[in-house]
Structures are given as C-alpha cells and as structure tokens.
Amino acid sequence: MEEKLNFVDKKLVHKVKDENVHIYNMRRALPREIDVTTFEVDILPHLSSEDEKFVMNFYVKREGQDGQAYILRTIPYKLPKERADKYLKDADAKPEDIQYLEEFYQLNEEEGKYILQKPITESDEAKILSILDLRDLHITDYEKYQLSEIFEKLEKAEKKNIFFSNFLIDQTHYYFFEHPQEHVPGMMLLEAGRQFLIAVSHAYGNVPLNEVFMLTKMDSTFQNYVELNYPVKLRAKGVEIKVNKAGYWSYFTIGVTFYQKNKVVTTIDYEASIVPRNLFKRLRTDKDKYDQLPRFRPISGVENNISLRDGRKRYLSSIIDISHQGFMLKFPDSEFMKQENGVLDEAKSFEFFMFFDKVGFIHGQCDMKWSEPYGDDGYIAGFQIAKVNPIDTENLKEALKYYFRLKEEREIL
C-alpha cells in the first residue's frame, strides 16, 4: 500500500518551491487518555459521522489511570503474563529490552497480568510495540495526523505544546545531495528542524504569515549518524512560550528531537521571537542610521570641516562619523531643527559643504533622517546624502582615505 505523505504547505516554511519542503504529517500530540464526560459530551457530538467513525477506530473505553476513560489504542494497558512471555520469546527480546519494559509495566500477581504503571510518550509507544512485535496495534503517522486535525478543531480537546512531524530524506535533492552521501547531511537536519519550528509557530502558535521570524539561538547536538533509508520522526516540545495581546506567539524556546529506529539521533534547542513586519522595518531603519557599512570617524583636526545650510543660515556642527551614504553630526543646540516659527521640524533637507586640503570641496544635498538629544543642550542627527555629482562622490572617497579611520570597534572586515 502506498505511503501517505501530507506535506506542509510551502508558505508555512517560507519556501517558494515544493521540492524544498522537507517535513510532512505535522501534527499536535494526541491526547492519550480522555475522561468519559469530555469525550462523550464535548467531543463526539461535535464530530461528523465520518469523523466519529474514524476516531472510534482508535479510542477504546476502558479503565484508565483515574477511572473509566477513552484511551488511545496503542500499547496494551493490561497484558496477561503468559501472553507477554510469548511475545517476548517470539520477538527474541534482549535483556535491555525487558529492562525497558519493566520501567512501565508491573506484574500484578493476583491478576496474573502486567499492568501499565505510568504515562508513555510516543517514542515509548513505538519502542514498546517494537519490542513486543505488536504490529496490529501500530497507528501510522498519517492516521495520527488525521486524528490530530480532527481534535484541533474542537475547543475542549486537550492541546499540549508538543508537536510531531516526519522528515523526508530526498536523496535527489539538488543542494543536500549534489554528490553521493552515506548518511543524511547535518545541514539537512538543521533545515528540517528550522522548517518544523517555523511551521509549528504558524499552524499552532497562530503567527501570521506576514510577520518576521527571528531565530536568536540554536544549540544542536548530533548523537548518531542518520541513515538514509530509515524513517525519521521529529518531536518539538515547548519549553517557554509567550503569547502577545494579538493572541499569537511572540517568543518561544522549543526543543526539537530527531528519532530514527526509536533512538535519539539529533537534538536542537531553539530560541526565537516573532516581530511584526512594520516593527521589523522600523528596527532595520533604526539600525541603518547607525550601521551603514562601513563607517569612519574623523582624524583629529578635521571634525569641523563641514558646513550645513538650509537656505536661511549656516549651522555649526562637527562630524561624529561618516560613510559613503551619509554622516552623523553633533550640534551645540537644536536650532538646525527649527522652522522660522520656532517649531521643531525633523523632516528637513540641507545643503552641505566639506573642505579638505588634499581633496578640495565636496558639495551636495542631504536629508535629515533622525535626531536625538545629546548632552545638556546639544543634539546629534543622522543625514543621508540625497544628491551629489560624480566628481564630488570621488572626492568624498578620497577624503575618507586621507582624513578618516574605520570604526574598528564596530566593523569586522
């Protein structure tokens, strides 16, 4: 039977081409045990007949941890000792496998049954089913995806910040497999984890697609080689999640674990923030006023070799730093910002003049982009060069060579 793969929408992982999407069957962790009232009152009545039939294929009413409940049909809750012994014998279980099972099951002598004693995770489930070789109880990842989609629509259904997806190892991918590999490249694992993280934030954290995803930290550990021909499952668990007033994630730390053959092969811890696009543009604009690259500071004696005029008067100023695109100036007061009526005006254009012995005059027009108080009465302001002729442009480059020095504390060249 053909394997069913429900690939994540390329928009959710910020990709343009479908072939660059590496994760599929993404879903939230399924509720493993649902109390009877919630299941029969808050879930079943809200399902279509088709969805109800599908859900009832996987949830069984039986004794749970705290009384009667509907429990996900995965590993046995109670297992007769004779049957368990036969399973272990037929599966040729190893001593470490038996020891693993004993972490979850305890023999009840009176009933003659092994009884599940503690909650299990999906990785525990897969390993236990593998040890006991209970293939008939296995729920495929696609079926779990379908169940998750049904529960996600229900307000009263349990919704943990634990998520799963599968990872497609496409050995024909033009970038990750441009030459033959004998294991999955580490960069492909990092990209799959990044895609999973972004998709989860959009699909389950309600983050709008037009907001900016800012990854601020990524710690990865590669514990084993990842083989090319075995499936890989990803599990993401939210460690810290902050929700903003708009109702979507604004900050989160999430750990992503990669499993292959029921063993951890890679772990990646992420920290990220979501920044509204309009705020991001403003941050980038604010960054530009300081961080036009590269920037230079004047050598001693040439700080005042600039004159700024607006058609009415000349303003005293000195150069703090300069680049090919603009300059930052210091003023003794705010007069340069005032209109004739004395009102401050930050949207002003000026004519500038510079003079340097080896270069001569440099003339052009500039626009003030920002200003802020500096010291007791002074101001600093940033200016973008708006118009300058080619000769003056070359003169400016020459002046930077002779009279300015790179700001080494902020440049890495």
C-alpha positions as CSV (number, residue, x, y, z in Angstrom):
1,M,0.0,0.0,0.0
2,E,1.3,3.4,-0.9
3,E,2.6,5.6,1.9
4,K,0.6,8.7,2.5
5,L,2.6,11.9,3.0
6,N,0.8,15.1,3.8
7,F,3.5,17.7,3.2
8,V,3.4,21.0,5.0
9,D,2.3,24.0,2.8
10,K,5.5,25.6,1.5
11,K,4.2,29.0,2.7
12,L,4.4,27.7,6.3
13,V,8.1,27.1,6.0
14,H,8.8,30.3,3.9
15,K,9.7,28.4,0.7
16,V,8.9,29.1,-2.9
17,K,9.4,25.6,-4.3
18,D,7.6,22.5,-3.2
19,E,10.8,20.4,-3.5
20,N,12.4,22.4,-0.8
21,V,9.8,21.4,1.8
22,H,11.2,18.5,4.0
23,I,8.6,17.8,6.6
24,Y,5.2,16.1,6.4
25,N,2.4,14.8,8.6
26,M,2.9,17.6,11.0
27,R,0.5,17.5,14.0
28,R,0.0,18.1,17.6
29,A,0.5,15.3,20.1
30,L,-2.7,13.3,20.5
31,P,-4.5,13.0,23.9
32,R,-3.7,9.5,25.1
33,E,-6.5,9.4,27.7
34,I,-9.7,11.4,27.6
35,D,-12.2,11.3,30.5
36,V,-15.6,9.9,29.7
37,T,-17.5,13.2,30.1
38,T,-15.2,15.2,27.9
39,F,-15.2,12.5,25.2
40,E,-19.0,11.9,25.2
41,V,-20.2,15.5,25.8
42,D,-17.5,17.8,24.3
43,I,-16.1,15.7,21.5
44,L,-18.4,13.1,20.0
45,P,-21.4,15.4,19.5
46,H,-19.3,17.9,17.6
47,L,-18.0,15.4,15.1
48,S,-19.4,14.5,11.7
49,S,-20.5,10.8,11.3
50,E,-17.4,10.1,9.2
51,D,-15.0,11.7,11.8
52,E,-16.8,10.0,14.7
53,K,-16.4,6.6,13.0
54,F,-12.7,7.3,12.3
55,V,-12.0,8.4,15.9
56,M,-13.8,5.4,17.4
57,N,-11.4,3.2,15.5
58,F,-8.6,4.4,17.7
59,Y,-10.1,5.2,21.1
60,V,-11.3,2.5,23.4
61,K,-13.4,2.9,26.6
62,R,-11.7,1.1,29.5
63,E,-10.2,1.6,32.9
64,G,-7.6,4.4,32.9
65,Q,-5.3,6.0,35.4
66,D,-8.2,7.7,37.2
67,G,-11.2,5.6,36.4
68,Q,-13.1,5.0,33.2
69,A,-11.8,6.8,30.2
70,Y,-11.4,6.6,26.4
71,I,-7.8,5.6,25.8
72,L,-5.8,5.7,22.6
73,R,-5.5,2.2,21.2
74,T,-1.7,1.7,21.2
75,I,0.1,-0.4,23.7
76,P,-1.8,-2.8,25.9
77,Y,-2.9,-1.4,29.3
78,K,-3.1,-4.9,30.8
79,L,-1.2,-7.9,29.4
80,P,-1.6,-11.5,30.7
81,K,1.7,-12.8,31.9
82,E,1.6,-15.9,29.6
83,R,0.9,-13.7,26.5
84,A,3.7,-11.3,27.5
85,D,6.1,-14.1,27.9
86,K,5.2,-15.4,24.5
87,Y,5.5,-12.0,22.9
88,L,9.0,-11.6,24.4
89,K,10.0,-15.1,23.3
90,D,8.7,-14.7,19.7
91,A,10.3,-11.3,19.4
92,D,13.6,-12.6,20.8
93,A,13.7,-9.7,23.3
94,K,17.1,-8.7,24.6
95,P,17.8,-8.2,28.4
96,E,17.9,-4.4,27.9
97,D,14.5,-4.6,26.2
98,I,13.0,-6.5,29.1
99,Q,14.5,-4.0,31.5
100,Y,13.0,-1.2,29.5
101,L,9.5,-2.7,29.6
102,E,9.8,-3.1,33.4
103,E,10.1,0.7,33.7
104,F,6.4,0.9,32.5
105,Y,4.8,-2.4,33.4
106,Q,4.5,-4.1,36.8
107,L,3.3,-7.7,37.4
108,N,0.1,-8.0,39.4
109,E,0.4,-11.5,40.9
110,E,-3.3,-11.7,41.8
111,E,-4.5,-11.0,38.3
112,G,-1.5,-12.6,36.7
113,K,-1.2,-9.6,34.4
114,Y,1.4,-6.9,33.7
115,I,-0.3,-3.5,34.2
116,L,0.9,-0.2,32.8
117,Q,2.0,1.9,35.7
118,K,3.0,5.3,34.2
119,P,2.2,7.5,31.2
120,I,4.1,7.0,28.0
121,T,5.3,9.2,25.2
122,E,5.0,8.4,21.5
123,S,8.6,7.4,21.4
124,D,8.0,5.0,24.3
125,E,5.0,3.6,22.5
126,A,6.9,2.9,19.3
127,K,9.7,1.2,21.2
128,I,7.3,-1.0,23.3
129,L,5.4,-2.0,20.2
130,S,8.6,-2.8,18.5
131,I,9.9,-4.9,21.4
132,L,6.6,-6.9,21.7
133,D,6.2,-7.0,17.9
134,L,2.6,-5.9,18.1
135,R,2.2,-4.6,14.6
136,D,-1.6,-4.8,14.7
137,L,-1.7,-2.1,17.3
138,H,0.5,0.3,15.4
139,I,-1.1,3.6,14.3
140,T,0.6,5.1,11.3
141,D,1.8,8.7,11.4
142,Y,-0.6,9.6,8.7
143,E,-3.5,8.3,10.8
144,K,-2.2,10.2,13.8
145,Y,-2.1,13.3,11.6
146,Q,-5.7,12.8,10.6
147,L,-6.8,12.4,14.3
148,S,-4.9,15.5,15.2
149,E,-6.6,17.5,12.5
150,I,-10.0,16.4,13.9
151,F,-9.1,17.3,17.5
152,E,-7.5,20.6,16.6
153,K,-10.9,21.9,15.6
154,L,-12.5,21.1,19.0
155,E,-12.3,23.7,21.7
156,K,-12.5,21.3,24.6
157,A,-9.9,18.8,23.2
158,E,-6.6,18.7,25.0
159,K,-3.9,20.7,23.3
160,K,-0.4,20.3,24.6
161,N,2.5,22.3,23.1
162,I,4.1,19.1,21.9
163,F,4.2,18.5,18.1
164,F,5.4,15.8,15.7
165,S,6.3,15.6,12.0
166,N,8.1,13.3,9.7
167,F,11.2,14.2,7.8
168,L,11.6,13.3,4.1
169,I,15.1,12.3,3.1
170,D,15.1,13.1,-0.6
171,Q,18.4,11.8,-2.0
172,T,17.7,13.5,-5.3
173,H,17.7,17.0,-3.7
174,Y,20.0,19.2,-5.8
175,Y,21.6,21.0,-2.8
176,F,21.9,18.5,0.0
177,F,22.8,15.6,-2.3
178,E,24.8,17.3,-5.0
179,H,27.3,14.4,-4.5
180,P,26.6,10.9,-3.1
181,Q,26.3,10.7,0.7
182,E,26.3,7.7,3.0
183,H,24.3,9.5,5.7
184,V,22.0,12.4,6.0
185,P,23.9,15.7,5.9
186,G,23.9,17.7,9.1
187,M,22.8,20.8,7.3
188,M,19.7,19.0,6.0
189,L,18.8,18.1,9.6
190,L,19.2,21.7,10.7
191,E,17.0,22.9,7.8
192,A,14.3,20.3,8.6
193,G,14.3,21.4,12.3
194,R,14.1,25.0,11.2
195,Q,11.2,24.3,8.9
196,F,9.4,22.3,11.6
197,L,9.8,25.2,14.1
198,I,8.5,27.9,11.7
199,A,5.6,25.7,10.5
200,V,4.6,25.0,14.1
201,S,4.6,28.7,15.0
202,H,2.3,29.5,12.1
203,A,0.0,26.5,12.3
204,Y,-0.3,26.2,16.1
205,G,1.1,29.4,17.5
206,N,-1.3,31.5,15.3
207,V,1.6,33.6,14.0
208,P,0.5,35.5,10.8
209,L,2.5,34.6,7.7
210,N,3.5,38.2,7.1
211,E,5.3,38.5,10.5
212,V,9.1,38.2,10.8
213,F,10.5,35.1,12.4
214,M,13.8,36.0,14.2
215,L,15.9,33.0,15.3
216,T,18.1,34.2,18.2
217,K,19.6,30.9,19.4
218,M,20.2,27.4,18.1
219,D,22.1,24.7,20.0
220,S,22.5,21.4,18.2
221,T,23.8,18.0,19.2
222,F,24.4,15.2,16.7
223,Q,24.4,12.0,18.7
224,N,24.4,9.5,15.9
225,Y,24.7,9.3,12.1
226,V,21.3,9.5,10.5
227,E,20.8,6.7,8.0
228,L,19.4,7.4,4.5
229,N,16.9,4.5,4.2
230,Y,15.1,4.6,7.6
231,P,12.3,7.0,8.6
232,V,13.0,9.9,10.8
233,K,10.4,11.5,13.2
234,L,10.7,14.9,14.8
235,R,9.3,15.9,18.1
236,A,9.0,19.5,19.3
237,K,8.3,20.4,22.9
238,G,7.6,24.0,24.0
239,V,9.8,25.0,27.0
240,E,8.7,28.6,27.3
241,I,6.1,30.3,25.1
242,K,4.8,33.9,25.4
243,V,1.6,35.0,23.7
244,N,1.1,38.6,22.9
245,K,-2.1,40.7,23.0
246,A,-3.0,39.8,19.5
247,G,-3.2,36.1,20.6
248,Y,-0.2,34.7,18.8
249,W,3.3,33.5,19.9
250,S,5.7,36.4,20.3
251,Y,8.6,34.5,21.9
252,F,9.4,30.8,22.4
253,T,12.1,28.3,23.3
254,I,11.5,24.9,21.9
255,G,13.5,21.7,21.9
256,V,13.4,19.5,18.8
257,T,14.4,15.9,19.0
258,F,15.0,13.7,15.9
259,Y,14.3,9.9,16.2
260,Q,15.4,7.1,14.0
261,K,14.8,3.4,14.8
262,N,13.4,4.6,18.2
263,K,16.7,6.2,19.2
264,V,17.6,9.9,19.6
265,V,19.9,10.9,16.8
266,T,19.9,14.7,17.0
267,T,18.6,17.4,19.3
268,I,18.3,21.1,18.6
269,D,17.2,23.7,21.1
270,Y,15.8,26.9,19.5
271,E,15.0,30.4,20.8
272,A,13.1,32.7,18.6
273,S,11.0,35.9,18.6
274,I,8.2,36.9,16.3
275,V,8.4,40.6,15.2
276,P,5.6,42.4,13.4
277,R,6.7,43.3,9.9
278,N,6.1,47.0,10.4
279,L,8.2,47.0,13.6
280,F,10.9,44.9,11.9
281,K,11.1,47.6,9.1
282,R,11.4,50.3,11.8
283,L,14.2,48.3,13.6
284,R,16.0,47.9,10.3
285,T,15.7,51.6,9.7
286,D,17.0,52.4,13.1
287,K,19.8,50.0,12.5
288,D,20.6,51.8,9.2
289,K,21.1,55.1,10.9
290,Y,23.9,53.7,12.9
291,D,25.1,50.8,10.8
292,Q,25.6,51.9,7.3
293,L,28.7,49.9,6.4
294,P,31.4,50.8,6.6
295,R,31.5,53.9,8.8
296,F,34.6,56.0,9.6
297,R,35.5,58.5,12.3
298,P,37.4,61.7,11.5
299,I,41.1,62.1,12.5
300,S,41.9,64.9,14.9
301,G,41.6,68.3,13.4
302,V,39.0,67.7,10.7
303,E,35.8,67.2,12.8
304,N,34.6,70.7,11.9
305,N,35.3,70.5,8.1
306,I,31.6,70.5,7.3
307,S,29.1,73.2,6.8
308,L,25.3,72.7,6.8
309,R,22.9,75.2,5.3
310,D,19.1,75.3,4.6
311,G,18.9,78.4,2.6
312,R,18.4,80.7,5.6
313,K,21.6,80.2,7.6
314,R,24.6,78.1,8.3
315,Y,24.6,75.7,11.2
316,L,27.6,74.9,13.4
317,S,28.2,71.1,13.6
318,S,31.0,68.6,13.8
319,I,31.4,65.2,12.3
320,I,30.9,62.1,14.6
321,D,31.2,59.6,11.8
322,I,30.7,59.3,8.0
323,S,30.1,56.8,5.3
324,H,29.7,56.8,1.5
325,Q,25.9,57.1,2.1
326,G,25.7,59.7,4.8
327,F,27.0,61.1,8.1
328,M,26.3,61.7,11.7
329,L,26.7,65.2,13.1
330,K,26.8,66.8,16.5
331,F,25.2,70.2,17.0
332,P,25.6,72.6,20.0
333,D,21.8,73.2,20.1
334,S,18.6,72.3,18.3
335,E,18.5,75.5,16.1
336,F,19.1,73.4,13.0
337,M,15.8,71.6,13.5
338,K,13.6,74.7,13.9
339,Q,11.4,76.3,11.4
340,E,11.1,80.1,11.2
341,N,8.2,80.0,13.7
342,G,10.4,78.1,16.1
343,V,8.7,74.8,15.8
344,L,10.9,71.7,15.6
345,D,11.0,70.2,12.1
346,E,12.6,66.8,11.7
347,A,11.8,66.4,8.0
348,K,14.4,68.9,6.7
349,S,16.8,68.9,3.8
350,F,20.1,70.7,3.8
351,E,22.9,71.7,1.5
352,F,26.3,70.5,2.8
353,F,29.9,71.7,2.1
354,M,33.1,70.0,3.1
355,F,36.7,71.0,2.5
356,F,39.9,69.0,2.9
357,D,43.4,70.2,1.9
358,K,44.3,67.3,-0.3
359,V,40.9,66.9,-1.9
360,G,39.2,70.3,-2.1
361,F,35.5,71.0,-1.8
362,I,32.7,68.4,-1.6
363,H,29.2,69.7,-2.1
364,G,25.8,68.0,-2.2
365,Q,22.3,67.8,-0.7
366,C,21.3,65.7,2.3
367,D,18.1,64.8,4.2
368,M,17.9,64.5,8.0
369,K,16.7,61.0,8.9
370,W,16.7,61.2,12.7
371,S,17.8,63.3,15.6
372,E,18.0,63.0,19.4
373,P,19.3,65.0,22.4
374,Y,23.0,64.7,23.2
375,G,24.5,66.1,26.5
376,D,22.9,69.0,28.3
377,D,21.8,71.2,25.3
378,G,23.3,69.5,22.2
379,Y,21.8,67.2,19.6
380,I,23.1,64.5,17.3
381,A,21.5,63.8,14.0
382,G,21.8,61.4,11.1
383,F,21.8,62.5,7.5
384,Q,21.5,60.6,4.2
385,I,23.2,62.0,1.2
386,A,20.4,62.7,-1.3
387,K,22.2,64.3,-4.2
388,V,25.8,64.6,-5.1
389,N,27.6,64.8,-8.5
390,P,30.1,62.1,-9.6
391,I,33.1,64.3,-9.1
392,D,32.1,65.1,-5.5
393,T,31.4,61.4,-5.0
394,E,35.0,60.6,-5.9
395,N,36.3,63.4,-3.8
396,L,34.4,62.0,-0.8
397,K,36.0,58.6,-1.4
398,E,39.4,60.3,-1.4
399,A,38.6,62.3,1.7
400,L,37.7,59.0,3.5
401,K,41.1,57.6,2.6
402,Y,43.1,60.5,4.0
403,Y,41.1,62.0,6.8
404,F,39.0,59.3,8.3
405,R,39.7,55.9,10.0
406,L,37.4,52.9,10.1
407,K,35.4,52.5,13.4
408,E,37.2,49.3,14.3
409,E,35.1,48.6,17.4
410,R,32.0,48.0,15.2
411,E,33.4,46.7,11.9
412,I,34.6,43.2,11.2
413,L,36.4,43.3,7.9
